Amino acid sequence: MSTTAAGVARILLISDDPKMGANYRGALQMGGYEVIQTESFVDVLGTAMPDPDMIVLCDLAVFAYPGQAALVLRVPDKMSPDELVGEVHRRLALRATLLTTVG
């Protein structure tokens, strides 16, 4: 898992609902993650976060990024912001464990 210089995992939050996205972004930031929020994948091209550790999709039908290596989490209906933070943490920790075990 790659992280920032401060050791914080980077999350790319793609949400076509700005209000819902803001709620999730705030919870993830409070959970200690660096978060960039955008309404579409196209909007994030050229930003300062080229390689997020996880991509979180809210209410999006399709996501395609050739060569992307980040985990992708689609937020289920009715998931609370706190539940999202827990799921992101669980998946990132599991990936780190698997990479350590395999490596």
Beta strands, then each sheet from edge to edge (+ up, - down):
strand 1: 10-15
strand 2: 34-38
strand 3: 54-58
strand 4: 71-74
sheet 1: 2+ 1+ 3+ 4+
end
